Amino acid sequence: MRILFVNDDPFLLFTYNEQLKTDFEIEQAENGMQALQMVCSKPTTYYDVIVLDINMPIMDGFEACNRIHNYLKFTQSISRDPCDVAKQFSYSQKFIVNPLSDGLGFVKQKS
């Protein structure tokens, strides 16, 4: 399973990598723009999980989520309210919401 972690905090990126690198293939981005570029440069099924921080420089997690969502051509819309996001995706089998309060993560099932 390949996970893209997007966070402007180097300590958190390091921690995610150290904790998960033995079981998962980890990639990292420091802001939403970098994440969007990484996602767009790969096949649409490349990442299994994308975990986004919300407050980041250059492009925040909401904007990155919207743009990634549109790029991957999913039909559900993304709300700026984390509670709405949870409601939108709680019934879906394609996505789950990251339980971290400051970020969103979507798990996409492969076809």
C-alpha positions as CSV (number, residue, x, y, z in Angstrom):
1,M,0.0,0.0,0.0
2,R,1.3,3.4,-1.0
3,I,0.6,6.4,1.2
4,L,1.2,10.1,0.5
5,F,1.6,12.2,3.6
6,V,1.3,16.0,3.1
7,N,2.3,18.2,6.0
8,D,4.5,21.2,6.5
9,D,5.8,19.9,9.8
10,P,9.1,18.0,9.1
11,F,8.9,16.3,12.5
12,L,5.4,14.8,11.7
13,L,6.6,13.7,8.3
14,F,9.6,12.0,9.9
15,T,7.4,10.4,12.5
16,Y,4.9,9.0,10.0
17,N,7.7,7.6,7.9
18,E,9.5,6.0,10.8
19,Q,6.4,4.4,12.2
20,L,5.0,3.1,8.9
21,K,7.9,2.5,6.6
22,T,8.2,-1.2,7.4
23,D,4.6,-2.0,6.4
24,F,3.8,0.7,3.8
25,E,5.5,2.5,0.9
26,I,5.6,6.2,2.1
27,E,5.9,9.3,0.0
28,Q,5.9,12.9,1.4
29,A,5.0,16.4,0.3
30,E,5.5,19.6,2.3
31,N,2.4,21.5,1.0
32,G,-0.7,21.0,-1.1
33,M,0.8,22.3,-4.3
34,Q,3.6,19.8,-4.1
35,A,1.1,17.0,-3.3
36,L,-1.1,18.0,-6.3
37,Q,1.9,17.9,-8.6
38,M,2.9,14.5,-7.3
39,V,-0.6,13.1,-7.7
40,C,-1.0,14.5,-11.2
41,S,2.4,13.1,-12.3
42,K,1.4,9.6,-11.5
43,P,-1.3,7.2,-12.7
44,T,-4.7,7.8,-10.9
45,T,-4.4,4.5,-9.0
46,Y,-0.8,5.2,-7.8
47,Y,-1.6,6.3,-4.3
48,D,-3.8,4.2,-2.1
49,V,-4.1,6.7,0.7
50,I,-3.5,10.5,0.8
51,V,-3.3,12.2,4.2
52,L,-3.5,16.0,4.1
53,D,-2.8,18.5,6.8
54,I,-5.2,21.4,6.7
55,N,-3.1,24.5,7.5
56,M,-0.1,24.6,5.1
57,P,1.7,27.3,3.2
58,I,1.4,27.7,-0.6
59,M,-1.8,25.5,-0.9
60,D,-3.8,24.4,2.2
61,G,-5.2,20.9,2.6
62,F,-8.8,21.9,1.6
63,E,-7.7,23.4,-1.8
64,A,-5.3,20.4,-2.4
65,C,-8.1,18.0,-1.6
66,N,-10.5,19.7,-4.0
67,R,-8.0,19.8,-6.8
68,I,-6.9,16.2,-6.2
69,H,-10.5,15.2,-6.0
70,N,-11.3,16.9,-9.4
71,Y,-8.2,15.5,-11.0
72,L,-9.1,11.9,-10.0
73,K,-12.6,12.6,-11.3
74,F,-14.5,11.4,-8.3
75,T,-18.2,12.4,-8.3
76,Q,-18.6,13.4,-4.7
77,S,-17.9,17.1,-3.7
78,I,-15.6,18.2,-0.9
79,S,-16.9,20.6,1.7
80,R,-14.7,23.1,3.6
81,D,-16.3,22.0,6.9
82,P,-14.6,18.9,8.3
83,C,-18.0,17.8,9.8
84,D,-19.6,17.9,6.3
85,V,-16.6,15.9,4.9
86,A,-17.2,13.3,7.5
87,K,-20.9,13.1,6.7
88,Q,-20.3,12.9,3.0
89,F,-17.8,10.1,3.2
90,S,-19.1,8.1,6.2
91,Y,-21.6,6.2,4.0
92,S,-19.1,5.7,1.2
93,Q,-17.1,2.5,0.9
94,K,-14.6,4.3,-1.3
95,F,-13.3,6.8,1.4
96,I,-12.7,7.1,5.1
97,V,-11.9,10.3,6.9
98,N,-8.7,10.5,8.8
99,P,-9.4,10.7,12.6
100,L,-6.8,13.3,13.1
101,S,-8.5,16.6,13.9
102,D,-6.1,18.7,11.8
103,G,-6.1,16.7,8.6
104,L,-8.1,14.8,6.1
105,G,-7.2,11.4,4.7
106,F,-9.1,9.6,2.0
107,V,-8.6,5.9,1.4
108,K,-9.5,5.0,-2.2
109,Q,-10.4,1.4,-2.9
110,K,-8.7,0.0,-6.0
111,S,-11.0,-1.4,-8.7
